[in-house]
Amino acid sequence: MRFYFAAFIAIASSTALADDTATCRKKLKASADLGVLYALDWQKSKPPHVVAGHRYYQMPFDAKAGFADNVSCFLTGKLPPQLCINFEIKHWQTGKATEKYQNCRLKPI
């Protein structure tokens, strides 16, 4: 009886993970279409390379934090309170880091 219950929980959690990943992927695609995300590249051995577009710098800070949460969710497959990845958000023209997403929080540099 316990085995079936544990298997059900494992299947349910993997389905939830797939839903989170799909939702984050859709939000990230919408961000790219709106000009908020300019480029995203990540090689497993290096920190993510996140470049924000021109619309990112017209948004209020809480919207920027939501965008950073979404990038973290896309890269890790889990929503930010569960798991986060640290990265810097760089300006689309200068390439300089303007904000840092660290420990599930966005911080200006």
BAVOPA-254402 format. One record per residue: residue number from 1; residue in three letters; chain; x, y, z of N, C-alpha, C in turn. Coordinates in pm, whole numbers, plus 50000, padded with zeros to 5 digits. Layout:
{site NUM,'ALA','A',{X,Y,Z},{X,Y,Z},{X,Y,Z}}
...
This chain:
{site 1,'MET','A',{50081,49881,50000},{50000,50000,50000},{50087,50126,50000}}
{site 2,'ARG','A',{50192,50126,50077},{50279,50243,50083},{50349,50267,49949}}
{site 3,'PHE','A',{50385,50160,49883},{50456,50175,49756},{50370,50249,49654}}
{site 4,'TYR','A',{50242,50216,49647},{50153,50281,49552},{50136,50428,49586}}
{site 5,'PHE','A',{50126,50457,49714},{50112,50595,49758},{50237,50676,49723}}
{site 6,'ALA','A',{50356,50619,49747},{50481,50687,49715},{50494,50707,49565}}
{site 7,'ALA','A',{50453,50608,49487},{50460,50621,49342},{50366,50730,49293}}
{site 8,'PHE','A',{50249,50741,49355},{50154,50845,49317},{50211,50983,49346}}
{site 9,'ILE','A',{50275,50999,49461},{50337,51128,49496},{50449,51162,49399}}
{site 10,'ALA','A',{50529,51064,49360},{50639,51089,49266},{50584,51131,49131}}
{site 11,'ILE','A',{50478,51066,49085},{50419,51103,48956},{50356,51242,48964}}
{site 12,'ALA','A',{50287,51271,49071},{50224,51402,49088},{50328,51513,49094}}
{site 13,'SER','A',{50438,51490,49165},{50540,51595,49175},{50612,51614,49042}}
{site 14,'SER','A',{50634,51509,48965},{50698,51526,48835},{50605,51597,48738}}
{site 15,'THR','A',{50475,51576,48750},{50378,51648,48667},{50377,51796,48704}}
{site 16,'ALA','A',{50384,51826,48833},{50389,51966,48877},{50515,52033,48828}}
{site 17,'LEU','A',{50627,51960,48829},{50752,52015,48779},{50742,52046,48631}}
{site 18,'ALA','A',{50681,51957,48556},{50663,51981,48413},{50573,52102,48389}}
{site 19,'ASP','A',{50470,52119,48472},{50381,52235,48459},{50456,52363,48489}}
{site 20,'ASP','A',{50540,52364,48595},{50618,52482,48630},{50713,52519,48515}}
{site 21,'THR','A',{50780,52419,48461},{50875,52444,48352},{50804,52500,48229}}
{site 22,'ALA','A',{50690,52443,48196},{50614,52490,48079},{50564,52633,48101}}
{site 23,'THR','A',{50518,52663,48220},{50470,52798,48251},{50584,52898,48244}}
{site 24,'CYS','A',{50698,52862,48301},{50813,52952,48297},{50863,52973,48155}}
{site 25,'ARG','A',{50859,52868,48075},{50901,52879,47935},{50809,52975,47858}}
{site 26,'LYS','A',{50679,52966,47882},{50584,53056,47815},{50607,53200,47857}}
{site 27,'LYS','A',{50627,53222,47987},{50651,53358,48036},{50781,53415,47981}}
{site 28,'LEU','A',{50884,53332,47972},{51012,53379,47919},{51000,53412,47770}}
{site 29,'LYS','A',{50925,53334,47696},{50902,53362,47554},{50828,53494,47539}}
{site 30,'ALA','A',{50727,53517,47624},{50654,53644,47620},{50746,53761,47655}}
{site 31,'SER','A',{50837,53742,47750},{50932,53847,47786},{51023,53881,47669}}
{site 32,'ALA','A',{51065,53779,47597},{51150,53803,47480},{51072,53877,47372}}
{site 33,'ASP','A',{50946,53839,47352},{50863,53905,47251},{50837,54051,47284}}
{site 34,'LEU','A',{50828,54084,47414},{50802,54221,47457},{50928,54308,47462}}
{site 35,'GLY','A',{51045,54249,47447},{51169,54324,47452},{51229,54334,47590}}
{site 36,'VAL','A',{51177,54257,47685},{51233,54258,47821},{51359,54173,47826}}
{site 37,'LEU','A',{51356,54057,47761},{51473,53969,47754},{51537,53984,47618}}
{site 38,'TYR','A',{51665,54017,47618},{51739,54033,47492},{51811,53904,47455}}
{site 39,'ALA','A',{51878,53842,47553},{51951,53718,47526},{51965,53638,47654}}
{site 40,'LEU','A',{51968,53506,47637},{51987,53416,47750},{52071,53299,47701}}
{site 41,'ASP','A',{52181,53275,47772},{52269,53164,47737},{52320,53103,47866}}
{site 42,'TRP','A',{52323,52972,47870},{52372,52905,47990},{52438,52775,47953}}
{site 43,'GLN','A',{52565,52765,47991},{52638,52640,47981},{52654,52590,48122}}
{site 44,'LYS','A',{52632,52464,48144},{52625,52409,48279},{52746,52439,48366}}
{site 45,'SER','A',{52863,52456,48309},{52982,52480,48391},{53005,52629,48421}}
{site 46,'LYS','A',{52923,52717,48363},{52941,52861,48381},{52812,52923,48434}}
{site 47,'PRO','A',{52822,53042,48493},{52698,53109,48537},{52615,53152,48415}}
{site 48,'PRO','A',{52484,53164,48431},{52399,53205,48319},{52434,53346,48269}}
{site 49,'HIS','A',{52420,53365,48141},{52444,53495,48076},{52307,53551,48040}}
{site 50,'VAL','A',{52258,53646,48120},{52125,53704,48101},{52142,53849,48059}}
{site 51,'VAL','A',{52089,53883,47942},{52097,54020,47892},{51955,54074,47880}}
{site 52,'ALA','A',{51928,54184,47950},{51795,54245,47949},{51784,54342,47833}}
{site 53,'GLY','A',{51666,54346,47773},{51639,54436,47662},{51600,54576,47708}}
{site 54,'HIS','A',{51565,54660,47612},{51536,54800,47642},{51411,54818,47728}}
{site 55,'ARG','A',{51313,54730,47716},{51191,54742,47797},{51214,54710,47944}}
{site 56,'TYR','A',{51315,54630,47972},{51345,54593,48111},{51374,54718,48194}}
{site 57,'TYR','A',{51442,54813,48136},{51484,54932,48210},{51373,55035,48222}}
{site 58,'GLN','A',{51256,55008,48164},{51140,55095,48180},{51042,55039,48283}}
{site 59,'MET','A',{51069,54922,48337},{50979,54855,48431},{51010,54896,48574}}
{site 60,'PRO','A',{50910,54890,48664},{50937,54913,48806},{51017,54797,48864}}
{site 61,'PHE','A',{51077,54819,48979},{51168,54720,49037},{51098,54589,49071}}
{site 62,'ASP','A',{50973,54594,49118},{50904,54469,49152},{50876,54384,49028}}
{site 63,'ALA','A',{50851,54447,48915},{50834,54372,48790},{50967,54312,48745}}
{site 64,'LYS','A',{51076,54384,48769},{51208,54329,48737},{51237,54207,48823}}
{site 65,'ALA','A',{51198,54211,48950},{51218,54097,49040},{51137,53977,48992}}
{site 66,'GLY','A',{51015,54001,48945},{50933,53893,48890},{50995,53832,48766}}
{site 67,'PHE','A',{51054,53916,48682},{51124,53867,48563},{51243,53781,48603}}
{site 68,'ALA','A',{51320,53824,48702},{51436,53748,48748},{51392,53614,48809}}
{site 69,'ASP','A',{51281,53614,48883},{51226,53489,48936},{51192,53393,48822}}
{site 70,'ASN','A',{51134,53448,48716},{51096,53364,48603},{51218,53306,48532}}
{site 71,'VAL','A',{51324,53384,48518},{51448,53333,48457},{51505,53220,48542}}
{site 72,'SER','A',{51506,53238,48673},{51555,53135,48762},{51469,53009,48752}}
{site 73,'CYS','A',{51338,53026,48745},{51247,52912,48731},{51273,52838,48600}}
{site 74,'PHE','A',{51296,52911,48493},{51323,52848,48364},{51453,52768,48367}}
{site 75,'LEU','A',{51555,52824,48432},{51685,52756,48434},{51689,52636,48529}}
{site 76,'THR','A',{51619,52642,48639},{51624,52534,48737},{51508,52436,48726}}
{site 77,'GLY','A',{51396,52480,48670},{51279,52395,48661},{51193,52398,48785}}
{site 78,'LYS','A',{51227,52482,48881},{51148,52493,49005},{51123,52640,49035}}
{site 79,'LEU','A',{51014,52667,49103},{50981,52804,49139},{51080,52855,49243}}
{site 80,'PRO','A',{51109,52985,49246},{51216,53041,49328},{51220,53009,49477}}
{site 81,'PRO','A',{51113,52998,49551},{51137,52963,49692},{51198,52824,49709}}
{site 82,'GLN','A',{51172,52734,49615},{51223,52598,49625},{51370,52588,49585}}
{site 83,'LEU','A',{51406,52653,49475},{51542,52645,49424},{51572,52769,49342}}
{site 84,'CYS','A',{51689,52827,49361},{51729,52947,49287},{51868,52927,49229}}
{site 85,'ILE','A',{51897,53005,49127},{52030,53007,49069},{52075,53153,49067}}
{site 86,'ASN','A',{52201,53176,49095},{52253,53312,49099},{52301,53355,48961}}
{site 87,'PHE','A',{52268,53478,48923},{52313,53532,48794},{52308,53684,48799}}
{site 88,'GLU','A',{52375,53744,48702},{52372,53890,48686},{52289,53923,48563}}
{site 89,'ILE','A',{52219,54034,48571},{52143,54084,48456},{52222,54197,48395}}
{site 90,'LYS','A',{52255,54182,48267},{52342,54278,48198},{52262,54367,48103}}
{site 91,'HIS','A',{52313,54487,48082},{52251,54584,47993},{52269,54541,47849}}
{site 92,'TRP','A',{52168,54560,47769},{52170,54511,47631},{52267,54587,47540}}
{site 93,'GLN','A',{52300,54712,47572},{52393,54789,47489},{52536,54786,47542}}
{site 94,'THR','A',{52550,54803,47672},{52685,54814,47728},{52744,54679,47769}}
{site 95,'GLY','A',{52658,54584,47803},{52707,54454,47850},{52750,54454,47995}}
{site 96,'LYS','A',{52730,54566,48064},{52767,54574,48206},{52652,54524,48293}}
{site 97,'ALA','A',{52688,54461,48404},{52587,54410,48497},{52521,54527,48568}}
{site 98,'THR','A',{52388,54526,48571},{52313,54632,48638},{52244,54582,48764}}
{site 99,'GLU','A',{52203,54456,48765},{52143,54394,48882},{52199,54253,48901}}
{site 100,'LYS','A',{52185,54206,49024},{52231,54071,49057},{52116,53996,49122}}
{site 101,'TYR','A',{52089,53875,49075},{51988,53788,49136},{52064,53686,49218}}
{site 102,'GLN','A',{52052,53698,49350},{52129,53614,49440},{52041,53575,49558}}
{site 103,'ASN','A',{52042,53447,49594},{51963,53394,49705},{51815,53430,49690}}
{site 104,'CYS','A',{51763,53413,49569},{51620,53435,49536},{51577,53581,49549}}
{site 105,'ARG','A',{51670,53674,49545},{51637,53816,49554},{51714,53895,49448}}
{site 106,'LEU','A',{51647,53993,49390},{51711,54081,49295},{51768,54201,49369}}
{site 107,'LYS','A',{51894,54231,49341},{51962,54342,49409},{52029,54431,49304}}
{site 108,'PRO','A',{52016,54563,49316},{52092,54651,49224},{52240,54646,49256}}
{site 109,'ILE','A',{52318,54667,49155},{52464,54667,49174},{52511,54812,49182}}
